[in-house]
Amino acid sequence: MNSNTTEAAQPVFEPGRAEKFRQGIREISESAEALLTGLRQRGAPHALLGGQLAGLLKHLRQQRTYSMDLAMGLALSSQFDAYIKALGNLRATVAQWLTVHAVNPRSIEVEATDFEMQCFSTLGAGLMWLESLNPGSIRDSMVTDSQMLSLMFGVQNAQAEDITDQVQHDWNEYNEMAEATA
């Protein structure tokens, strides 16, 4: 190659950044699961709820940093846009609850089902974006992790193994349909 010739830099998917991203997803999932457990317990201490909200907000902020770091130099996509928007909306919701909690801890009303749906749809959007960047990454590293499934879906490890089998089956069907339409 001629030293005067410049080539356009190709986007590079960096596994180390992806691992930080995955770890961030796990931290959000664990934090959300702890918060959901507290919300479902009648008479749970309000101080505990505030600490859990603050911890979740910290993980959400860190995850945004991991996401932006992973996206650096890559072509942005609709999956990235959807994930960043969902992540921002969840951060805003948690920050709002935390603000209400700081003013009057007993006045906070957080619906577990609404929170669960928003939180785990955000995590799902993140996983879909990661999959779009590195096809097979979910199947290879996340879907086979029954502990992760346990955290994300609130099931026991035995059930998580069944879900793993079902997800693998669904994934294979999806790939077959994609190949048939290509």
C-alpha positions in Angstrom: 0.0 0.0 0.0 1.2 3.5 -0.9 2.0 5.6 2.2 0.1 8.5 0.6 -3.1 6.5 0.3 -5.5 6.7 3.1 -8.2 4.1 3.7 -11.4 4.8 5.4 -11.5 3.3 8.8 -13.8 0.4 9.1 -16.1 0.2 12.1 -14.8 -2.5 14.5 -16.9 -4.4 16.9 -14.8 -4.7 20.1 -15.5 -7.7 22.3 -14.1 -6.0 25.4 -16.6 -3.1 25.0 -19.4 -5.6 24.4 -18.5 -7.5 27.6 -18.8 -4.3 29.6 -22.1 -3.7 27.9 -23.3 -7.2 28.8 -22.1 -6.8 32.4 -24.1 -3.5 32.6 -27.2 -5.4 31.4 -26.6 -7.9 34.2 -26.2 -5.2 36.8 -29.4 -3.4 35.7 -31.2 -6.8 35.8 -30.0 -7.7 39.3 -30.8 -4.2 40.6 -34.2 -4.2 39.0 -35.0 -7.7 40.4 -34.0 -6.5 43.9 -36.2 -3.5 43.5 -39.1 -5.6 42.3 -38.7 -8.0 45.2 -38.9 -5.0 47.6 -42.0 -3.6 45.8 -43.8 -6.9 46.0 -43.2 -7.1 49.8 -45.9 -5.5 51.9 -44.4 -3.2 54.5 -40.9 -3.1 53.0 -38.9 -0.3 54.5 -39.1 2.9 52.5 -35.4 3.6 53.2 -34.6 0.4 51.4 -36.7 1.5 48.4 -34.7 4.7 48.1 -31.4 2.9 48.2 -32.5 0.5 45.6 -33.7 3.3 43.3 -30.4 5.1 43.7 -28.5 2.0 42.9 -30.6 1.3 39.8 -30.1 4.9 38.6 -26.4 4.5 39.0 -26.4 1.4 36.9 -28.6 3.0 34.2 -26.2 6.0 34.0 -23.2 3.6 33.7 -25.0 1.6 31.1 -25.5 4.7 28.9 -21.8 5.2 29.1 -21.1 1.6 28.1 -23.6 1.9 25.3 -22.1 5.1 23.9 -18.6 3.5 24.2 -19.7 0.4 22.3 -21.3 2.5 19.6 -18.3 4.7 19.1 -17.1 4.3 15.5 -20.0 2.0 14.5 -22.8 2.9 12.2 -25.8 3.8 14.3 -29.1 2.0 13.7 -32.7 2.1 14.6 -32.0 -0.6 17.3 -29.5 1.8 18.9 -31.9 4.7 18.7 -34.7 2.6 20.3 -32.4 1.3 23.0 -31.0 4.7 23.9 -34.5 6.2 24.0 -35.8 3.4 26.2 -32.8 3.7 28.5 -33.3 7.4 28.8 -37.0 7.0 29.5 -36.3 4.4 32.2 -33.6 6.7 33.7 -36.1 9.5 33.8 -38.8 7.3 35.5 -36.4 6.1 38.1 -35.0 9.6 38.7 -38.6 10.9 39.1 -39.4 8.2 41.7 -36.2 8.9 43.5 -37.0 12.6 43.6 -40.5 11.9 45.0 -39.0 9.5 47.5 -36.5 12.1 48.7 -39.2 14.6 49.4 -41.6 12.2 51.1 -40.5 8.5 51.3 -44.0 7.3 52.2 -45.7 9.0 49.2 -44.0 7.1 46.5 -46.3 4.8 44.5 -44.3 2.5 42.2 -46.3 -0.2 40.4 -44.3 -3.3 40.2 -45.9 -4.5 37.0 -45.4 -1.2 35.2 -41.8 -0.9 36.3 -41.1 -4.5 35.4 -42.5 -4.1 31.9 -40.5 -0.8 31.3 -37.3 -2.2 32.7 -37.2 -5.5 31.0 -38.3 -4.1 27.6 -35.4 -1.7 27.9 -33.1 -4.6 28.6 -34.5 -6.4 25.7 -34.0 -3.4 23.4 -30.3 -3.4 24.5 -29.9 -7.1 23.8 -31.5 -6.7 20.3 -29.0 -3.8 19.6 -26.1 -6.0 20.7 -27.3 -8.8 18.5 -27.6 -6.5 15.5 -24.0 -5.5 16.0 -22.6 -9.0 16.5 -25.0 -11.6 15.3 -25.1 -14.7 17.5 -23.8 -12.8 20.6 -27.0 -13.2 22.5 -27.3 -16.9 21.6 -23.7 -17.6 22.3 -23.3 -15.7 25.6 -26.6 -14.6 27.1 -29.3 -17.1 26.2 -27.3 -20.0 27.5 -26.8 -18.3 30.8 -29.6 -19.7 33.0 -28.6 -17.3 35.8 -29.2 -14.3 33.5 -32.5 -15.7 32.4 -33.4 -16.2 36.0 -32.7 -12.6 36.7 -34.4 -11.2 33.6 -37.6 -13.3 33.9 -37.8 -13.9 37.6 -37.7 -17.7 37.4 -35.8 -20.4 39.2 -32.7 -22.0 37.5 -34.6 -25.2 36.5 -37.2 -23.1 34.8 -34.5 -21.0 33.3 -33.0 -24.1 31.7 -36.4 -24.9 30.1 -36.6 -21.3 28.9 -33.1 -21.6 27.5 -34.2 -24.6 25.5 -37.3 -22.8 24.2 -35.4 -19.7 23.3 -32.8 -21.8 21.4 -35.6 -23.6 19.6 -37.3 -20.2 18.7 -33.9 -18.8 17.6 -33.4 -21.7 15.3 -36.9 -21.2 13.8 -36.2 -17.5 13.4 -33.0 -18.3 11.5 -34.7 -20.8 9.3 -37.4 -18.3 8.4 -34.8 -15.6 7.7 -32.9 -17.9 5.4 -36.1 -19.0 3.6 -37.0 -15.4 2.9 -33.5 -14.3 1.8 
